[in-house]
Amino acid sequence: MSKKEIIATNNAPQAIGPYSQAVKVGDTVYLSGQIPLIPDTMEMIEGGITEQATQVFKNLSAVAEAAGGSLNDAAKVNISLTDLGEFTQVNEVMMQYFSQPYPARACVQVAALPRGAMIEVEVILAL
């Protein structure tokens, strides 16, 4: 059985709870959900869903890179939004960070997210 390796980088927000930025087991990397925190300040980025989604995917990219991969290694993406009406804007941002063939994905609307975020995204990479 493979041992797990903890992935951490200062280029993404530090965990705001009892979890790791990512955990690698074999060739699979489980990236924890990211909200739109700016790594240097740990403050939420200002702006709407486009700015928040962009920050989230920047954060995820940094963690993926620290794990030895990129978002193009994503096998599965889970997106949580507080308003599914913003789905189109999130798709537009996502297309800037992923290339075809796109990963599998789920997107759900939730009542609330940490720190009042509009979006949280988690990713599973296959390296």
N, CA, C and O atoms as a DFTB+ gen file, in Angstrom:
508 C
 N C O
     1  1       0.840      -1.181       0.000
     2  2       0.000       0.000       0.000
     3  2       0.884       1.244       0.000
     4  3       1.886       1.299       0.713
     5  1       0.518       2.219      -0.785
     6  2       1.288       3.451      -0.896
     7  2       1.125       4.311       0.345
     8  3       0.064       4.364       0.966
     9  1       2.200       4.969       0.675
    10  2       2.139       5.915       1.786
    11  2       1.711       7.270       1.248
    12  3       1.948       7.602       0.087
    13  1       1.086       8.033       2.106
    14  2       0.662       9.353       1.658
    15  2       1.748      10.386       1.908
    16  3       2.476      10.334       2.899
    17  1       1.831      11.327       0.975
    18  2       2.787      12.426       1.054
    19  2       1.994      13.715       1.140
    20  3       1.086      13.944       0.341
    21  1       2.332      14.561       2.106
    22  2       1.644      15.833       2.271
    23  2       2.284      16.856       1.341
    24  3       3.506      17.004       1.318
    25  1       1.458      17.557       0.577
    26  2       1.915      18.587      -0.354
    27  2       1.605      19.950       0.262
    28  3       0.486      20.199       0.710
    29  1       2.608      20.829       0.279
    30  2       2.408      22.171       0.831
    31  2       3.223      23.171       0.026
    32  3       4.318      22.865      -0.445
    33  1       2.676      24.361      -0.124
    34  2       3.370      25.447      -0.825
    35  2       2.953      26.781      -0.223
    36  3       1.814      26.951       0.212
    37  1       3.883      27.718      -0.204
    38  2       3.566      29.082       0.232
    39  2       2.908      29.882      -0.880
    40  3       2.476      31.011      -0.652
    41  1       2.824      29.312      -2.087
    42  2       2.217      30.004      -3.228
    43  2       0.706      29.852      -3.274
    44  3       0.056      30.338      -4.200
    45  1       0.147      29.176      -2.274
    46  2      -1.304      29.025      -2.135
    47  2      -1.637      29.317      -0.676
    48  3      -0.762      29.249       0.186
    49  1      -2.897      29.641      -0.397
    50  2      -3.270      29.926       0.997
    51  2      -2.977      28.741       1.910
    52  3      -3.152      27.583       1.530
    53  1      -2.534      29.053       3.102
    54  2      -2.326      28.018       4.105
    55  2      -3.683      27.495       4.562
    56  3      -4.682      28.209       4.481
    57  1      -3.726      26.286       5.030
    58  2      -4.976      25.686       5.489
    59  2      -5.569      26.523       6.617
    60  3      -4.854      26.988       7.505
    61  1      -6.899      26.709       6.568
    62  2      -7.575      27.471       7.619
    63  2      -8.303      26.535       8.582
    64  3      -9.207      26.945       9.309
    65  1      -7.889      25.282       8.567
    66  2      -8.475      24.276       9.446
    67  2      -7.550      23.082       9.530
    68  3      -6.405      23.149       9.083
    69  1      -8.032      21.993      10.097
    70  2      -7.201      20.804      10.261
    71  2      -7.151      19.942       9.002
    72  3      -7.718      18.850       8.970
    73  1      -6.484      20.427       7.983
    74  2      -6.338      19.701       6.719
    75  2      -5.065      20.150       6.024
    76  3      -4.475      21.163       6.400
    77  1      -4.643      19.413       5.025
    78  2      -3.463      19.736       4.223
    79  2      -3.906      20.352       2.903
    80  3      -5.034      20.129       2.464
    81  1      -3.032      21.121       2.268
    82  2      -3.350      21.682       0.960
    83  2      -3.610      20.570      -0.042
    84  3      -4.492      20.687      -0.892
    85  1      -2.844      19.494       0.057
    86  2      -3.038      18.337      -0.818
    87  2      -2.358      17.126      -0.196
    88  3      -1.456      17.245       0.634
    89  1      -2.819      15.963      -0.623
    90  2      -2.221      14.702      -0.194
    91  2      -2.007      13.856      -1.445
    92  3      -2.912      13.673      -2.259
    93  1      -0.779      13.344      -1.575
    94  2      -0.434      12.501      -2.723
    95  2      -0.328      11.060      -2.248
    96  3       0.361      10.761      -1.273
    97  1      -1.019      10.175      -2.953
    98  2      -0.953       8.738      -2.690
    99  2      -0.663       8.073      -4.025
   100  3      -1.515       8.063      -4.914
   101  1       0.526       7.520      -4.171
   102  2       0.919       6.960      -5.459
   103  2       0.962       8.067      -6.504
   104  3       1.625       9.086      -6.313
   105  1       0.259       7.863      -7.599
   106  2       0.215       8.859      -8.676
   107  2      -1.045       9.721      -8.617
   108  3      -1.349      10.445      -9.565
   109  1      -1.768       9.646      -7.521
   110  2      -2.997      10.428      -7.366
   111  2      -2.777      11.510      -6.321
   112  3      -2.226      11.255      -5.250
   113  1      -3.216      12.724      -6.647
   114  2      -3.088      13.847      -5.724
   115  2      -4.479      14.415      -5.467
   116  3      -5.208      14.758      -6.398
   117  1      -4.830      14.508      -4.193
   118  2      -6.122      15.040      -3.773
   119  2      -5.908      16.457      -3.268
   120  3      -5.354      16.658      -2.187
   121  1      -6.350      17.449      -4.054
   122  2      -6.208      18.843      -3.670
   123  2      -7.420      19.260      -2.843
   124  3      -8.563      19.086      -3.265
   125  1      -7.156      19.810      -1.661
   126  2      -8.243      20.289      -0.817
   127  2      -8.972      21.437      -1.491
   128  3      -8.421      22.115      -2.358
   129  1     -10.196      21.644      -1.092
   130  2     -10.981      22.750      -1.629
   131  2     -10.291      24.077      -1.387
   132  3      -9.776      24.338      -0.300
   133  1     -10.289      24.902      -2.402
   134  2      -9.722      26.249      -2.301
   135  2     -10.837      27.273      -2.429
   136  3     -11.729      27.152      -3.270
   137  1     -10.763      28.283      -1.574
   138  2     -11.625      29.449      -1.700
   139  2     -10.729      30.602      -2.147
   140  3      -9.507      30.458      -2.140
   141  1     -11.300      31.735      -2.532
   142  2     -10.490      32.812      -3.131
   143  2      -9.696      33.662      -2.147
   144  3      -9.870      34.878      -2.074
   145  1      -8.822      33.003      -1.391
   146  2      -7.925      33.722      -0.491
   147  2      -6.648      34.069      -1.236
   148  3      -6.151      33.280      -2.040
   149  1      -6.123      35.251      -0.963
   150  2      -4.836      35.670      -1.516
   151  2      -3.760      35.077      -0.616
   152  3      -3.770      35.337       0.587
   153  1      -2.836      34.291      -1.154
   154  2      -1.858      33.595      -0.311
   155  2      -1.056      34.502       0.623
   156  3      -0.842      34.151       1.783
   157  1      -0.611      35.657       0.138
   158  2       0.251      36.536       0.942
   159  2      -0.464      37.155       2.131
   160  3       0.145      37.380       3.177
   161  1      -1.757      37.432       1.976
   162  2      -2.483      38.148       3.031
   163  2      -3.521      37.286       3.736
   164  3      -3.983      37.637       4.822
   165  1      -3.893      36.157       3.126
   166  2      -4.951      35.286       3.633
   167  2      -6.296      36.026       3.716
   168  3      -7.173      35.660       4.499
   169  1      -6.438      37.064       2.899
   170  2      -7.693      37.805       2.798
   171  2      -8.406      37.393       1.521
   172  3      -7.773      36.967       0.555
   173  1      -9.740      37.525       1.520
   174  2     -10.521      37.232       0.321
   175  2     -10.220      38.278      -0.744
   176  3     -10.074      39.463      -0.443
   177  1     -10.130      37.829      -1.989
   178  2      -9.935      38.766      -3.090
   179  2     -11.213      39.582      -3.257
   180  3     -12.316      39.070      -3.064
   181  1     -11.057      40.828      -3.608
   182  2     -12.224      41.677      -3.834
   183  2     -12.764      41.437      -5.234
   184  3     -12.028      41.040      -6.137
   185  1     -14.053      41.680      -5.402
   186  2     -14.669      41.535      -6.710
   187  2     -15.760      40.491      -6.696
   188  3     -16.166      40.004      -5.640
   189  1     -16.226      40.158      -7.874
   190  2     -17.327      39.220      -8.034
   191  2     -16.851      37.815      -8.324
   192  3     -15.716      37.451      -8.016
   193  1     -17.727      37.033      -8.918
   194  2     -17.447      35.623      -9.152
   195  2     -16.264      35.410     -10.093
   196  3     -15.505      34.458      -9.907
   197  1     -16.088      36.258     -11.087
   198  2     -14.963      36.091     -12.012
   199  2     -13.637      36.241     -11.278
   200  3     -12.728      35.432     -11.467
   201  1     -13.520      37.267     -10.444
   202  2     -12.286      37.475      -9.685
   203  2     -12.077      36.342      -8.683
   204  3     -10.958      35.864      -8.497
   205  1     -13.166      35.917      -8.038
   206  2     -13.041      34.844      -7.056
   207  2     -12.647      33.524      -7.728
   208  3     -11.774      32.811      -7.232
   209  1     -13.278      33.206      -8.834
   210  2     -12.949      31.959      -9.535
   211  2     -11.503      31.990     -10.030
   212  3     -10.796      30.986      -9.938
   213  1     -11.067      33.117     -10.546
   214  2      -9.690      33.247     -11.016
   215  2      -8.705      32.990      -9.885
   216  3      -7.720      32.277     -10.075
   217  1      -8.958      33.563      -8.706
   218  2      -8.070      33.358      -7.569
   219  2      -8.064      31.896      -7.134
   220  3      -7.011      31.345      -6.810
   221  1      -9.233      31.274      -7.126
   222  2      -9.327      29.867      -6.741
   223  2      -8.481      29.006      -7.686
   224  3      -7.720      28.156      -7.224
   225  1      -8.604      29.212      -8.990
   226  2      -7.845      28.391      -9.932
   227  2      -6.349      28.710      -9.882
   228  3      -5.529      27.829     -10.139
   229  1      -5.978      29.953      -9.558
   230  2      -4.559      30.272      -9.337
   231  2      -4.038      29.475      -8.142
   232  3      -2.955      28.893      -8.197
   233  1      -4.824      29.457      -7.061
   234  2      -4.415      28.727      -5.859
   235  2      -4.267      27.236      -6.159
   236  3      -3.286      26.609      -5.759
   237  1      -5.241      26.681      -6.860
   238  2      -5.180      25.259      -7.206
   239  2      -3.990      24.954      -8.105
   240  3      -3.344      23.917      -7.950
   241  1      -3.697      25.843      -9.038
   242  2      -2.542      25.669      -9.926
   243  2      -1.250      25.602      -9.122
   244  3      -0.378      24.781      -9.408
   245  1      -1.126      26.467      -8.115
   246  2       0.081      26.489      -7.288
   247  2       0.242      25.181      -6.516
   248  3       1.354      24.666      -6.395
   249  1      -0.848      24.647      -5.999
   250  2      -0.782      23.384      -5.260
   251  2      -0.472      22.232      -6.214
   252  3       0.322      21.350      -5.888
   253  1      -1.095      22.239      -7.388
   254  2      -0.824      21.197      -8.379
   255  2       0.657      21.210      -8.772
   256  3       1.277      20.154      -8.895
   257  1       1.214      22.395      -8.967
   258  2       2.627      22.522      -9.313
   259  2       3.514      21.993      -8.187
   260  3       4.509      21.318      -8.447
   261  1       3.159      22.296      -6.948
   262  2       3.932      21.806      -5.802
   263  2       3.904      20.280      -5.730
   264  3       4.821      19.659      -5.193
   265  1       2.853      19.689      -6.271
   266  2       2.719      18.231      -6.283
   267  2       3.429      17.598      -7.475
   268  3       3.472      16.374      -7.598
   269  1       3.984      18.432      -8.352
   270  2       4.688      17.907      -9.516
   271  2       3.823      17.797     -10.758
   272  3       4.184      17.096     -11.704
   273  1       2.697      18.473     -10.768
   274  2       1.805      18.404     -11.915
   275  2       1.250      19.762     -12.281
   276  3       1.840      20.801     -11.984
   277  1       0.098      19.729     -12.933
   278  2      -0.610      20.949     -13.307
   279  2      -2.101      20.628     -13.339
   280  3      -2.501      19.474     -13.185
   281  1      -2.903      21.641     -13.538
   282  2      -4.348      21.404     -13.625
   283  2      -4.709      20.558     -14.840
   284  3      -5.790      19.971     -14.878
   285  1      -3.839      20.485     -15.819
   286  2      -4.109      19.617     -16.967
   287  2      -3.990      18.135     -16.613
   288  3      -4.339      17.273     -17.420
   289  1      -3.501      17.839     -15.410
   290  2      -3.474      16.465     -14.916
   291  2      -4.751      16.131     -14.144
   292  3      -4.878      15.032     -13.603
   293  1      -5.686      17.062     -14.090
   294  2      -6.920      16.846     -13.320
   295  2      -7.762      15.737     -13.935
   296  3      -8.024      15.723     -15.138
   297  1      -8.176      14.815     -13.087
   298  2      -9.106      13.767     -13.499
   299  2     -10.530      14.139     -13.088
   300  3     -11.490      13.784     -13.771
   301  1     -10.664      14.853     -11.972
   302  2     -11.989      15.217     -11.452
   303  2     -11.912      16.576     -10.783
   304  3     -10.958      16.872     -10.064
   305  1     -12.921      17.400     -11.023
   306  2     -13.051      18.717     -10.413
   307  2     -14.430      18.799      -9.767
   308  3     -15.439      18.470     -10.391
   309  1     -14.463      19.238      -8.524
   310  2     -15.730      19.466      -7.825
   311  2     -15.843      20.952      -7.498
   312  3     -14.987      21.517      -6.816
   313  1     -16.900      21.570      -7.990
   314  2     -17.121      22.999      -7.793
   315  2     -18.359      23.201      -6.929
   316  3     -19.407      22.602      -7.169
   317  1     -18.218      24.057      -5.918
   318  2     -19.358      24.468      -5.103
   319  2     -19.550      25.959      -5.293
   320  3     -18.615      26.743      -5.134
   321  1     -20.766      26.343      -5.634
   322  2     -21.121      27.754      -5.835
   323  2     -22.267      28.122      -4.901
   324  3     -23.121      27.292      -4.591
   325  1     -22.275      29.367      -4.459
   326  2     -23.422      29.825      -3.678
   327  2     -24.546      30.291      -4.589
   328  3     -25.660      30.532      -4.122
   329  1     -24.268      30.423      -5.892
   330  2     -25.297      30.828      -6.853
   331  2     -25.014      30.155      -8.196
   332  3     -24.076      30.539      -8.895
   333  1     -25.817      29.155      -8.558
   334  2     -25.623      28.472      -9.838
   335  2     -25.863      29.388     -11.030
   336  3     -25.518      29.033     -12.157
   337  1     -26.440      30.541     -10.806
   338  2     -26.610      31.521     -11.870
   339  2     -25.277      32.048     -12.380
   340  3     -25.223      32.671     -13.440
   341  1     -24.202      31.804     -11.638
   342  2     -22.865      32.258     -12.029
   343  2     -22.051      31.156     -12.713
   344  3     -20.844      31.295     -12.912
   345  1     -22.723      30.068     -13.066
   346  2     -22.095      28.906     -13.682
   347  2     -21.356      29.278     -14.973
   348  3     -20.242      28.804     -15.195
   349  1     -21.947      30.107     -15.816
   350  2     -21.334      30.480     -17.097
   351  2     -20.025      31.224     -16.884
   352  3     -19.042      30.953     -17.575
   353  1     -19.995      32.162     -15.934
   354  2     -18.767      32.912     -15.668
   355  2     -17.667      31.986     -15.152
   356  3     -16.499      32.144     -15.508
   357  1     -18.041      31.024     -14.315
   358  2     -17.055      30.074     -13.794
   359  2     -16.506      29.209     -14.932
   360  3     -15.305      28.940     -14.976
   361  1     -17.365      28.773     -15.844
   362  2     -16.903      28.002     -17.008
   363  2     -15.881      28.791     -17.811
   364  3     -14.872      28.237     -18.248
   365  1     -16.134      30.085     -18.010
   366  2     -15.215      30.925     -18.775
   367  2     -13.852      31.006     -18.112
   368  3     -12.824      30.941     -18.787
   369  1     -13.837      31.146     -16.791
   370  2     -12.565      31.189     -16.066
   371  2     -11.888      29.823     -16.131
   372  3     -10.684      29.734     -16.372
   373  1     -12.652      28.774     -15.920
   374  2     -12.087      27.416     -15.917
   375  2     -11.391      27.108     -17.235
   376  3     -10.345      26.460     -17.239
   377  1     -11.946      27.554     -18.339
   378  2     -11.359      27.287     -19.647
   379  2      -9.985      27.930     -19.808
   380  3      -9.224      27.529     -20.688
   381  1      -9.651      28.922     -18.972
   382  2      -8.335      29.553     -19.015
   383  2      -7.279      28.712     -18.297
   384  3      -6.081      28.921     -18.487
   385  1      -7.724      27.764     -17.476
   386  2      -6.801      26.981     -16.659
   387  2      -6.717      25.511     -17.038
   388  3      -5.842      24.800     -16.543
   389  1      -7.602      25.042     -17.900
   390  2      -7.634      23.639     -18.320
   391  2      -7.618      23.553     -19.833
   392  3      -8.150      24.421     -20.524
   393  1      -6.998      22.493     -20.342
   394  2      -7.001      22.225     -21.786
   395  2      -7.797      20.961     -22.051
   396  3      -7.975      20.125     -21.165
   397  1      -8.272      20.831     -23.275
   398  2      -8.982      19.609     -23.664
   399  2      -8.003      18.458     -23.754
   400  3      -6.855      18.684     -24.135
   401  1      -8.379      17.267     -23.434
   402  2      -9.713      16.886     -22.964
   403  2      -9.896      17.319     -21.511
   404  3      -9.007      17.135     -20.679
   405  1     -11.056      17.895     -21.221
   406  2     -11.340      18.415     -19.889
   407  2     -11.569      17.283     -18.897
   408  3     -11.944      16.176     -19.286
   409  1     -11.343      17.560     -17.615
   410  2     -11.581      16.536     -16.598
   411  2     -13.081      16.321     -16.368
   412  3     -13.913      17.120     -16.797
   413  1     -13.398      15.227     -15.685
   414  2     -14.767      15.035     -15.213
   415  2     -15.038      16.139     -14.187
   416  3     -14.114      16.675     -13.575
   417  1     -16.330      16.472     -14.010
   418  2     -16.628      17.593     -13.121
   419  2     -18.014      17.472     -12.537
   420  3     -18.923      16.915     -13.152
   421  1     -18.160      18.001     -11.343
   422  2     -19.467      18.184     -10.720
   423  2     -19.535      19.634     -10.268
   424  3     -18.525      20.226      -9.889
   425  1     -20.733      20.200     -10.312
   426  2     -20.942      21.564      -9.837
   427  2     -22.257      21.593      -9.085
   428  3     -23.298      21.208      -9.618
   429  1     -22.206      22.049      -7.851
   430  2     -23.406      22.101      -7.022
   431  2     -23.560      23.480      -6.399
   432  3     -22.590      24.219      -6.229
   433  1     -24.795      23.807      -6.064
   434  2     -25.065      25.030      -5.325
   435  2     -25.157      24.677      -3.857
   436  3     -25.792      23.694      -3.475
   437  1     -24.509      25.497      -3.034
   438  2     -24.514      25.300      -1.591
   439  2     -25.048      26.554      -0.904
   440  3     -25.051      27.640      -1.485
   441  1     -25.496      26.393       0.329
   442  2     -26.064      27.526       1.066
   443  2     -24.998      28.539       1.466
   444  3     -25.256      29.743       1.455
   445  1     -23.814      28.070       1.816
   446  2     -22.751      28.976       2.260
   447  2     -21.411      28.273       2.140
   448  3     -21.326      27.045       2.117
   449  1     -20.353      29.100       2.063
   450  2     -18.979      28.604       2.008
   451  2     -18.146      29.364       3.042
   452  3     -18.558      30.434       3.491
   453  1     -16.980      28.830       3.429
   454  2     -16.147      29.513       4.416
   455  2     -15.834      30.953       4.026
   456  3     -15.620      31.273       2.857
   457  1     -15.814      31.798       5.031
   458  2     -15.460      33.215       4.892
   459  2     -16.328      33.970       3.899
   460  3     -15.914      35.011       3.388
   461  1     -17.510      33.472       3.618
   462  2     -18.422      34.166       2.714
   463  2     -18.050      34.049       1.250
   464  3     -18.537      34.824       0.427
   465  1     -17.194      33.093       0.908
   466  2     -16.786      32.905      -0.492
   467  2     -17.990      32.544      -1.351
   468  3     -18.966      31.971      -0.867
   469  1     -17.906      32.888      -2.632
   470  2     -18.935      32.529      -3.615
   471  2     -18.633      31.197      -4.263
   472  3     -19.521      30.587      -4.860
   473  1     -17.372      30.721      -4.157
   474  2     -16.933      29.515      -4.855
   475  2     -15.880      28.795      -4.040
   476  3     -15.055      29.412      -3.367
   477  1     -15.927      27.464      -4.117
   478  2     -14.876      26.607      -3.595
   479  2     -14.700      25.476      -4.603
   480  3     -15.679      24.934      -5.118
   481  1     -13.440      25.123      -4.883
   482  2     -13.153      24.094      -5.868
   483  2     -12.120      23.132      -5.296
   484  3     -11.127      23.546      -4.697
   485  1     -12.373      21.835      -5.493
   486  2     -11.403      20.806      -5.148
   487  2     -11.093      19.999      -6.394
   488  3     -11.925      19.890      -7.295
   489  1      -9.889      19.432      -6.446
   490  2      -9.432      18.752      -7.655
   491  2      -8.712      17.456      -7.273
   492  3      -8.041      17.383      -6.244
   493  1      -8.863      16.445      -8.118
   494  2      -8.083      15.212      -8.003
   495  2      -7.220      15.116      -9.253
   496  3      -7.728      15.133     -10.374
   497  1      -5.900      15.012      -9.046
   498  2      -4.954      14.898     -10.150
   499  2      -4.528      13.443     -10.334
   500  3      -4.410      12.694      -9.365
   501  1      -4.302      13.059     -11.570
   502  2      -3.710      11.768     -11.898
   503  2      -2.385      12.040     -12.588
   504  3      -2.362      12.409     -13.762
   505  1      -1.286      11.863     -11.875
   506  2       0.042      12.178     -12.418
   507  2       0.627      11.017     -13.192
   508  3       1.738      11.119     -13.713
